[in-house]
Each structure stands twice: as structure tokens, then as C-alpha cells.
Amino acid sequence: MDRLESMSAFVEVVDTGSFSAASRKLRTPLATISRRVSDLEKHLGAQLLLRTSRRLELTDAGRAYIAACRQILETLTQAERAASGEYLAPRGEIAISAPIVFGRIHLLPVLTDFLKAYPEIDARLTLSDRNAHFLDDHLDVALRIGDLPDSALKATRIGAVRRVLCASTAYLQAAGMPAAPKDLARHACISFDSMGGATEWIFRQGKQVIAAPIRSRLTVNTAEAAIDAAIAGLGVTRVLSYQVEDALRRGALQTILEPFETAPLPVSLIYPAQGAMPQKLRAFLDFASDRLRERLAQPAV
């Protein structure tokens, strides 16, 4: 039995919630994943997982053992990086995560220039609107939008983005220009589910928080869809400022109710705080931070 492979399989089964999901993520046959976990249980003389027809649950022994597995696998990863020289010179692969639209518009151009400047560094960029897990996804750095919870991660703030309301000129000419958040009750709205509910939107007037009821004619799960529907004249939508930069610049949409916007959301680069920092990560942070600040400081229109 290869104990490290078995540990990795066990951790992946727990994190993905099933043997079949772990098999797909690790690109390893299902029978092999099952055998590795079973071999681990036989080696330990303890049951790690309770298997039912509907779900998997950790036993008490499994909960204690998986914490040790995570620590061992992370220590091994750090040792491999040190042995490969990542702590001596900027080289190796850097794994980065970012939101989909922000990553494409702002981070990718900076990353492209970075790779040209550092030919011994390769990059793996994952664009996703979910917050990736540093250990499970083997990340070096992630770009996050929003307030950060207390954690063992360090953060470098690079700017802020606004939550903006916008609509097409044709729609506003037909439906009228809202003067206050309460006016949205008589407007058609396009809800983007990561920007709040489909029944009310939150605004601020001075220190006062305003909950404005809305009527969602359409609810979507991507900013691009919400923006396209607004450009088509369906109604008012609420997205992040960087997501709608191009449409504002082209005049396809215009912002409304700007005095009532909530506080801007911070944008940060986050990375592990423990241990020595690999040179590839230090090089990326030094290269990308100022360039991203410059891009975010530019007005949307």
C-alpha cells in the first residue's frame, strides 16, 4: 500500500462527498479509490467512513485522522517545493484563482505580462465565482472580492469595486428614471443571484440602510446574462462595476441611483501566511499588486 496515495484518496473522498466524485477529480478508477481507502482502514485497524446508500460520514477516528492527513500532505507539498528550488529563485508553477469576469478582464492581462517577464515560471489560472480552498485546490494565491473573514491567510488589498445599478437608455425612456430606491417597485428588474435576493435590494442613504422591494422579471446566475438582458431593454440590473465597464463605455447601459450605492467591496490578493514564501509567489505579488491597483483606479467610463 502506498500510504500517501491512500491518504490523498481518503481526503478527496471526504472533500468531494463520494467515491465517484473523488474518482473523477483524481482521474483514477473508482475501484482504485475504494481500494485505497479500504487498505488504509485495514492498515489502521479502524473504520474511517460510515458508508450509507445516501451519503458518507466520518467516524470519530476518521475526523481525527483526516486532520493529520491534511497536515502531512501539506508538509510534503512544502518539502517538494523547497527541494525543487522554489524558495531560492522565481521558478516552478504558480496556481491562482480569481472570479470569472474579473480574472478575464483584469488579472489575465497582468498574468500574461508576468509570465513574459519570468520565463521559468508557469501558471495555472482557475476562473470560478466560488471561493476555492487553498489546500484542496493546491493554490498559491487567490483574488477575492468582498470583506475577508479572519483566517490563517495574509491579504494585500489592491482596490475596490462598486455595486452599480444600470439600465439601457431605451428602457429608462419608456419606464422613467427612478429617483430613489423605493421607485424600483414599479420597475422591471433583472436579478443576478450573487448580488442579493430577487425580492429586495439593499441601499444606503448616509448611515441609513434601505431595503427596497423589487419585482424580478428575470433571475439569472451570471453577470453576463444580467447585463445582456439589460442591454436588450428588459429592465434594471445590479452588478459589480468591473462587470459592466464595457457596456457603460459603449453607451449600451447607464448607471442609476448612484447616490444610494452601498459601500464599495474591497479587492484583495490572499495567500498562505505560514512558512517561508516561495520566490515565485513573492515575484507575482510584487509584479501584480501595483498593476492591478492601477487598473482598478481607472474610471469605468
SULLINZI-V965817 format. One record per residue. N is the residue number from 1. RES is the residue in one letter. SS is DSSP state (H for helix, E for strand, L for the rest). OMEGA is omega in whole degrees, 0 to 359 (NA if undefined). NEAR is the number of other ideal C-beta (glycine too) atoms within 8 Angstrom. Layout:
# SULLINZI-V965817
N/RES/SS/OMEGA/NEAR
N/RES/SS/OMEGA/NEAR
This chain:
# SULLINZI-V965817
1/M/L/172/7
2/D/L/189/6
3/R/H/180/8
4/L/H/176/9
5/E/H/179/8
6/S/H/176/14
7/M/H/180/12
8/S/H/179/10
9/A/H/180/16
10/F/H/180/15
11/V/H/182/13
12/E/H/178/12
13/V/H/181/16
14/V/H/185/12
15/D/H/180/9
16/T/H/176/9
17/G/L/180/8
18/S/L/177/8
19/F/H/182/11
20/S/H/178/7
21/A/H/177/10
22/A/H/179/15
23/S/H/180/13
24/R/H/183/7
25/K/H/181/8
26/L/H/182/10
27/R/L/181/5
28/T/L/181/8
29/P/L/181/6
30/L/H/181/8
31/A/H/180/6
32/T/H/178/10
33/I/H/180/16
34/S/H/181/9
35/R/H/181/8
36/R/H/179/14
37/V/H/178/15
38/S/H/178/8
39/D/H/179/10
40/L/H/179/15
41/E/H/178/12
42/K/H/180/7
43/H/H/182/9
44/L/H/185/9
45/G/L/182/5
46/A/L/176/8
47/Q/L/182/8
48/L/L/184/14
49/L/E/170/13
50/L/E/184/8
51/R/E/174/4
52/T/L/181/7
53/S/L/186/2
54/R/L/184/3
55/R/L/176/5
56/L/E/176/12
57/E/E/176/7
58/L/E/170/11
59/T/L/176/11
60/D/H/177/6
61/A/H/180/10
62/G/H/180/12
63/R/H/179/9
64/A/H/185/8
65/Y/H/183/12
66/I/H/176/13
67/A/H/178/8
68/A/H/179/8
69/C/H/181/11
70/R/H/181/10
71/Q/H/180/8
72/I/H/182/10
73/L/H/178/13
74/E/H/177/9
75/T/H/178/8
76/L/H/179/9
77/T/H/179/9
78/Q/H/179/9
79/A/H/179/8
80/E/H/179/8
81/R/H/179/11
82/A/H/181/9
83/A/H/181/6
84/S/L/176/8
85/G/L/181/9
86/E/L/181/11
87/Y/L/182/8
88/L/L/182/5
89/A/L/179/6
90/P/L/178/9
91/R/L/180/10
92/G/E/180/12
93/E/E/174/8
94/I/E/183/13
95/A/E/187/12
96/I/E/175/16
97/S/E/180/13
98/A/E/173/12
99/P/L/191/10
100/I/H/186/10
101/V/H/179/10
102/F/H/180/15
103/G/H/181/13
104/R/H/186/8
105/I/H/189/9
106/H/H/187/11
107/L/H/184/15
108/L/H/177/10
109/P/H/178/7
110/V/H/180/13
111/L/H/178/12
112/T/H/178/8
113/D/H/179/10
114/F/H/181/14
115/L/H/175/11
116/K/H/181/7
117/A/H/183/6
118/Y/L/185/11
119/P/L/179/5
120/E/L/178/7
121/I/E/170/15
122/D/E/182/7
123/A/E/171/11
124/R/E/183/8
125/L/E/177/11
126/T/E/178/11
127/L/E/182/9
128/S/L/178/8
129/D/L/171/5
130/R/L/178/4
131/N/L/181/5
132/A/L/178/11
133/H/L/187/8
134/F/L/184/9
135/L/L/184/8
136/D/L/182/8
137/D/L/176/10
138/H/L/183/6
139/L/L/171/12
140/D/L/183/11
141/V/E/178/14
142/A/E/174/13
143/L/E/182/15
144/R/E/176/10
145/I/E/181/10
146/G/L/178/6
147/D/L/184/5
148/L/L/175/11
149/P/L/175/4
150/D/L/182/3
151/S/L/178/5
152/A/L/181/5
153/L/E/172/10
154/K/E/182/7
155/A/E/172/9
156/T/E/181/10
157/R/E/182/7
158/I/E/178/10
159/G/E/181/10
160/A/E/175/8
161/V/E/183/12
162/R/L/165/9
163/R/E/185/13
164/V/E/171/12
165/L/E/179/12
166/C/E/178/15
167/A/E/178/12
168/S/L/178/12
169/T/H/180/7
170/A/H/179/7
171/Y/H/183/14
172/L/H/177/12
173/Q/H/181/6
174/A/H/187/7
175/A/H/182/9
176/G/L/181/6
177/M/L/177/5
178/P/L/181/11
179/A/L/182/4
180/A/L/181/7
181/P/H/182/11
182/K/H/180/7
183/D/H/181/10
184/L/H/180/13
185/A/H/180/9
186/R/H/179/5
187/H/L/171/12
188/A/E/182/10
189/C/E/178/14
190/I/E/185/16
191/S/E/173/16
192/F/E/197/15
193/D/H/178/8
194/S/H/182/6
195/M/H/178/9
196/G/L/186/7
197/G/L/180/6
198/A/L/182/7
199/T/L/177/6
200/E/E/175/9
201/W/E/183/13
202/I/E/178/10
203/F/E/175/12
204/R/E/171/12
205/Q/E/190/7
206/G/L/177/4
207/K/L/183/3
208/Q/E/176/6
209/V/E/182/6
210/I/E/174/11
211/A/E/184/7
212/A/E/176/12
213/P/E/178/8
214/I/L/173/13
215/R/E/181/8
216/S/E/173/10
217/R/E/182/8
218/L/E/174/10
219/T/E/183/9
220/V/E/182/11
221/N/L/174/7
222/T/L/178/8
223/A/H/181/12
224/E/H/180/8
225/A/H/179/10
226/A/H/180/16
227/I/H/179/14
228/D/H/180/8
229/A/H/178/13
230/A/H/177/18
231/I/H/179/10
232/A/L/175/7
233/G/L/182/9
234/L/L/182/10
235/G/L/183/15
236/V/E/176/15
237/T/E/180/15
238/R/E/182/14
239/V/E/176/14
240/L/E/189/14
241/S/H/182/11
242/Y/H/181/12
243/Q/H/186/11
244/V/H/182/15
245/E/H/185/11
246/D/H/181/6
247/A/H/177/12
248/L/H/181/14
249/R/H/181/8
250/R/H/183/6
251/G/L/179/7
252/A/L/177/7
253/L/L/173/13
254/Q/E/180/10
255/T/E/179/9
256/I/E/176/11
257/L/L/181/11
258/E/H/180/7
259/P/H/184/5
260/F/H/181/10
261/E/L/174/11
262/T/L/183/6
263/A/L/178/4
264/P/L/179/7
265/L/E/179/12
266/P/E/174/11
267/V/E/186/14
268/S/E/165/11
269/L/E/181/13
270/I/E/185/12
271/Y/E/183/13
272/P/E/182/9
273/A/L/187/6
274/Q/L/170/4
275/G/L/178/5
276/A/L/181/4
277/M/L/176/7
278/P/L/181/11
279/Q/H/179/12
280/K/H/179/15
281/L/H/177/12
282/R/H/179/10
283/A/H/181/12
284/F/H/181/14
285/L/H/180/12
286/D/H/183/7
287/F/H/191/12
288/A/H/189/13
289/S/H/182/11
290/D/H/181/6
291/R/H/177/10
292/L/H/176/15
293/R/H/180/10
294/E/H/181/8
295/R/H/181/9
296/L/H/180/13
297/A/H/180/6
298/Q/L/178/6
299/P/L/183/3
300/A/L/180/9
301/V/L/NA/5
